[in-house]
Amino acid sequence: MTVILNSPLAADQKLRQSLILHLRSTVFRLRHGQQRNNELLQYIKTEYNSVYTASWIISMLFEKYFDLQITDDELGYIVLLIQSALERRTQEYNAVILADFARSFAELVSQRIMRYIPEIRQIDILSRYETDNPHYRDADLIITRSSCADPREVVVDNLLSEDGILELKQKIARRQKNRFSGFRSFSAECSSLFSPDLIFLHQAFEDKETLLRFMTAWLEEKGYCSSGLYQSALRREQLTSTSIGSSIAFPHGDPEYVNESHVVLMTLEKPMLWDGEEMADIIFFAAFNMNSREEKRRIEMFYKELIPCISDREFMTMLKTARDSVQLYKDLFH
C-alpha cells in the first residue's frame, strides 16, 4: 500500500490497530460465508476511487496468503480506514538528503531545513549509492544538489542560503499543487508488461466470459500463460467483481498459471455490463507472476503508476479514442 499510494503509512499505529481489529472479523465472516452489506460502497468507489483501487489491488495478495476472496462490501470498509489515515497525514513529508558532501555539512543542512520547513517531519542523510535503503524507498521527497532521475527529487543547489531554503519551500508547494495535474503515463520500467499485440481497441463482445476467453487464449498462444488461466479468472469473477469504478474492469487469474507477466489492454466500442450493476469499457487483464524480486518490483511500479493514470481525464480520453495499438503503446510511455 505504501508503494502504490506513494504515502508511507507503516508508522500509523492507529491505522494498524484498526486494520487488525477489522480484518479479524472480516476473515471470520469470509470463512463462514457471512455477507455484510455496505450501503456506502458506490459513494466510496466514486469519492475515494484512488484508495479503493489501491486497496483492491492489495486484496489480491490477501487472496494469495489467506485463500479468501474479499467482497466489494468488505473492501469498502477497509478503504474508509485507509482514507482516514491519509487525511491524518495532511501535508507532512519524510525526506532524504542525497549527500555529495561531508556528513557534518549534511547535518547542518538537515537542521536548517527542519527549522524553516515544518512540513518536513523527518530527514535521513544518504549517499547516492544507497537507493536500496528503506528510508530512500519510503521517502516522499529526495532533496539533492543535482538530479538523480527520481520523480520525487527536489533539486536545490545551496540549501544553507536563505534563497536556497525559499527555493526548496516553493518547489515543495509546487509539487503538492501539481500532484494530480498534468498528463499521466507509465514509466519505461513498465514497458515490458505491455505490447502492441496485447492491445485491442474498440472491440465488441456479447459477454464477459467470451471476452476473458479471448484475452487468455491470446496470452496462451504467445506462451505467456498456461491453459488454466481462463478458468481461474472466471472463478474469481464468479466470487467477486473486478470492476473498480470509472468504467474500468481489472480481471486477473491465479499467478500459478502465468509464465511471463503481461497486461492485456482492451477498449470496447460499447460499454458492457460487467457484474450485474456496473458498466465497463476499459479492461486491463493482469497476468502477473511475482516469483522474482525484479518482477515484484516492476509490478508494484505498474500498480503505483496505474492509479494516477486512470484518475487522469486526459489519459482516459486517450485510451477511449485511440485507434492504433502501436501508437497507443507509444503514448502509454510518453
C-alpha positions in Angstrom: 0.0 0.0 0.0 2.8 2.4 0.9 4.5 1.8 -2.5 1.3 2.0 -4.6 -0.2 5.2 -2.9 3.3 6.7 -2.5 2.3 7.6 1.0 4.1 6.0 4.0 1.5 4.5 6.4 3.6 1.9 8.2 4.2 4.1 11.2 0.5 4.9 11.7 -0.3 2.8 14.8 -3.9 3.9 14.8 -4.4 2.5 11.3 -2.5 -0.7 12.2 -4.7 -1.4 15.2 -7.9 -0.5 13.3 -7.0 -2.9 10.5 -6.1 -5.7 12.8 -9.4 -5.5 14.6 -11.4 -5.1 11.4 -9.6 -7.9 9.5 -10.1 -10.4 12.3 -13.9 -10.0 12.0 -13.6 -9.8 8.2 -11.7 -13.2 8.0 -14.3 -14.8 10.3 -17.2 -13.6 8.1 -15.5 -14.7 4.9 -14.6 -18.1 6.2 -18.1 -18.7 7.4 -19.9 -17.3 4.4 -21.5 -14.4 6.2 -22.4 -11.5 4.0 -22.1 -7.9 5.1 -23.8 -5.1 3.2 -22.0 -1.7 2.7 -24.6 0.9 1.8 -21.7 3.4 1.2 -20.0 1.3 -1.4 -20.9 3.3 -4.5 -20.1 6.6 -2.7 -16.7 5.1 -1.7 -15.9 4.0 -5.2 -16.7 7.5 -6.5 -15.2 9.7 -3.8 -12.2 7.6 -2.9 -11.5 5.9 -6.2 -7.7 6.0 -5.9 -7.7 4.4 -2.4 -10.3 1.9 -3.5 -8.3 0.9 -6.5 -5.1 0.6 -4.4 -6.9 -1.5 -1.7 -8.5 -3.7 -4.4 -5.1 -4.4 -5.9 -3.6 -5.2 -2.4 -6.6 -7.5 -1.8 -5.1 -9.9 -4.4 -2.2 -10.5 -2.0 -4.8 -11.2 0.7 -6.3 -13.8 -1.6 -2.9 -15.4 -2.2 -1.9 -15.7 1.5 -5.3 -16.4 3.2 -7.0 -18.1 0.2 -10.1 -15.9 0.7 -11.9 -13.6 -1.7 -12.6 -10.2 -0.2 -16.0 -8.9 -1.3 -16.6 -5.3 -2.6 -18.6 -4.6 0.6 -15.8 -5.7 2.9 -13.3 -3.8 0.9 -15.2 -0.6 1.2 -14.8 -0.6 5.0 -11.1 -1.1 4.6 -10.9 1.9 2.2 -12.6 4.1 4.8 -9.9 3.2 7.4 -7.0 3.9 4.9 -8.6 7.2 3.7 -8.8 8.4 7.3 -5.1 7.6 7.8 -4.3 9.5 4.6 -6.2 12.5 5.8 -4.4 12.4 9.2 -1.1 12.8 7.4 -2.2 16.1 5.7 0.9 17.6 4.1 3.7 16.1 6.1 6.8 14.7 4.4 9.6 12.3 5.1 12.6 13.4 3.2 16.1 12.1 2.2 19.1 14.3 1.6 21.4 12.7 -1.0 24.7 14.0 0.3 27.6 14.5 -2.1 29.4 16.5 0.6 30.7 15.9 4.2 28.2 14.4 6.6 28.8 17.3 9.1 27.7 19.7 6.3 24.7 17.5 5.6 23.7 17.5 9.3 23.8 21.3 9.3 21.6 21.4 6.1 19.2 18.9 7.7 18.7 21.0 10.8 18.2 24.2 8.8 15.5 22.5 6.6 13.7 21.1 9.7 13.7 24.5 11.3 12.3 26.5 8.4 10.1 24.0 6.7 7.8 22.4 9.3 6.0 20.3 6.7 9.1 18.1 6.7 8.9 16.0 9.8 11.9 13.7 9.2 15.1 13.8 7.2 17.6 10.9 6.6 21.0 11.5 5.1 22.1 9.0 2.5 24.6 8.8 -0.3 23.7 8.3 -4.0 24.6 4.7 -3.8 22.0 3.8 -1.1 18.9 3.7 -3.2 18.0 0.2 -1.7 17.9 1.8 1.7 14.3 1.6 3.2 14.5 5.3 4.1 15.1 6.0 0.4 12.2 3.8 -0.8 9.7 5.3 1.7 10.7 8.9 1.3 8.2 11.5 0.0 11.0 13.8 -1.1 14.5 13.3 -2.3 16.5 16.5 -1.7 19.6 16.8 -3.8 22.0 19.3 -5.4 22.0 17.5 -8.8 19.4 15.4 -10.5 19.2 11.7 -9.5 16.4 10.9 -12.1 13.8 10.2 -9.4 10.3 11.6 -9.8 10.4 12.6 -6.1 13.5 14.7 -6.4 13.7 18.4 -5.4 16.9 19.9 -6.8 18.3 22.9 -4.9 22.0 24.0 -5.3 22.6 25.8 -2.0 20.5 24.8 1.0 22.4 26.9 3.5 21.4 30.2 2.0 18.0 31.9 2.6 17.4 31.9 -1.1 18.0 28.1 -1.2 15.5 27.4 1.6 13.0 29.7 -0.1 13.5 27.8 -3.3 13.0 24.5 -1.6 9.7 25.7 0.0 8.5 26.9 -3.3 9.3 23.6 -5.1 7.6 21.6 -2.4 4.5 23.7 -2.6 4.5 23.4 -6.4 4.8 19.6 -6.2 1.8 19.5 -3.9 -0.2 21.7 -6.3 0.8 19.6 -9.3 0.4 16.2 -7.6 -2.7 15.3 -9.6 -2.4 17.6 -12.5 -0.8 17.2 -15.9 -0.8 14.3 -18.4 -0.1 10.9 -16.9 1.8 8.0 -18.4 3.6 4.8 -17.4 7.4 4.8 -16.9 9.7 2.9 -19.2 10.2 0.3 -16.4 6.6 -0.9 -17.0 7.0 -1.1 -20.8 7.8 -4.8 -20.8 4.4 -5.5 -19.3 2.7 -4.1 -22.3 2.9 -4.9 -26.0 1.1 -3.6 -29.1 -0.1 -7.1 -29.9 -1.8 -7.3 -26.5 -3.7 -4.0 -27.0 -7.2 -4.4 -28.6 -9.2 -1.3 -29.4 -12.9 -0.7 -29.9 -13.8 -4.4 -29.6 -17.3 -5.9 -29.4 -18.2 -8.9 -27.2 -21.5 -10.4 -26.2 -20.5 -11.2 -22.7 -17.6 -11.1 -20.2 -16.9 -14.9 -20.4 -16.2 -14.6 -24.2 -14.0 -11.6 -23.7 -12.0 -13.3 -21.0 -11.6 -16.4 -23.1 -10.3 -14.2 -26.0 -7.7 -12.5 -23.7 -6.4 -15.6 -22.1 -6.3 -17.5 -25.4 -4.1 -14.8 -26.9 -1.8 -14.9 -23.8 -1.6 -18.7 -24.1 -0.8 -18.5 -27.8 2.1 -16.2 -27.0 3.4 -18.6 -24.4 2.8 -16.2 -21.6 0.4 -18.4 -19.7 -0.9 -22.0 -19.4 -4.5 -23.2 -20.2 -5.7 -22.9 -16.6 -5.7 -19.1 -16.6 -9.1 -18.7 -18.2 -10.9 -20.9 -15.6 -9.1 -19.3 -12.7 -10.1 -15.8 -13.9 -13.7 -17.0 -14.4 -13.8 -18.4 -10.9 -12.6 -15.1 -9.5 -15.3 -13.2 -11.4 -18.0 -15.5 -10.0 -16.8 -14.9 -6.5 -16.3 -11.1 -6.5 -16.5 -8.3 -9.0 -13.3 -7.0 -10.6 -14.9 -3.7 -11.6 -13.1 -0.8 -9.9 -15.3 2.0 -11.0 -14.9 4.7 -13.7 -15.9 2.2 -16.3 -12.8 0.1 -15.7 -12.5 -3.6 -15.0 -9.4 -5.4 -13.8 -9.8 -9.1 -14.2 -7.0 -11.5 -13.3 -6.2 -15.1 -12.8 -4.1 -17.2 -10.4 -0.3 -16.5 -10.8 0.5 -20.2 -10.9 -0.8 -20.3 -14.5 1.3 -17.3 -15.6 4.7 -18.0 -17.3 5.6 -14.3 -18.0 3.9 -11.2 -16.6 1.9 -9.2 -19.1 -1.0 -6.8 -19.2 -3.7 -7.2 -21.9 -5.4 -3.8 -22.5 -8.8 -3.7 -24.3 -11.3 -0.9 -25.0 -14.9 -1.7 -26.0 -16.9 0.0 -28.7 -19.9 0.0 -26.3 -19.8 -0.4 -22.5 -20.5 -3.9 -21.2 -22.5 -4.8 -18.1 -19.6 -6.2 -16.1 -21.0 -7.5 -12.8 -24.8 -7.0 -13.0 -24.5 -3.4 -11.8 -21.5 -1.6 -13.2 -20.6 -1.0 -16.8 -17.1 -1.3 -18.2 -15.5 -0.2 -21.5 -11.8 -0.3 -20.5 -10.4 -3.7 -19.4 -6.9 -4.4 -18.0 -6.3 -8.1 -17.7 -3.4 -8.7 -15.3 -1.5 -11.9 -15.9 1.2 -11.5 -13.2 3.6 -13.9 -11.7 5.7 -12.3 -8.9 8.2 -15.1 -8.3 11.3 -12.9 -8.6 12.3 -9.7 -6.7 12.7 -7.8 -10.0 9.3 -9.0 -11.2 7.6 -8.0 -8.0 9.3 -4.5 -8.1 8.1 -3.9 -11.7 4.5 -5.0 -10.9 4.5 -2.7 -7.8 5.6 0.1 -10.0 2.8 -0.6 -12.5 0.2 -0.5 -9.8 1.7 2.7 -8.3 1.5 4.4 -11.7 -1.9 2.9 -12.7 -3.8 4.8 -10.1 -2.9 8.4 -11.1 -3.2 7.4 -14.8 -6.8 6.1 -14.5 -7.7 9.1 -12.4 -6.5 11.5 -15.1 -9.2 12.6 -17.5 -6.8 13.2 -20.4 -5.2 9.8 -20.0 -8.7 8.1 -20.0 -9.7 10.1 -23.1 -6.6 8.9 -24.9 -7.5 5.3 -24.1 -11.1 5.6 -25.3 -10.3 7.4 -28.5 -7.2 5.5 -29.6 -7.5 3.8 -32.9 -4.0 2.4 -33.4 -2.5 -0.1 -31.0 1.1 0.7 -31.9 0.6 4.4 -31.4 -1.3 3.9 -28.1 1.6 1.7 -26.9 4.0 4.6 -27.6 1.6 7.1 -25.9 1.4 4.9 -22.8 5.1 5.8 -22.1 5.1 9.3 -23.4 
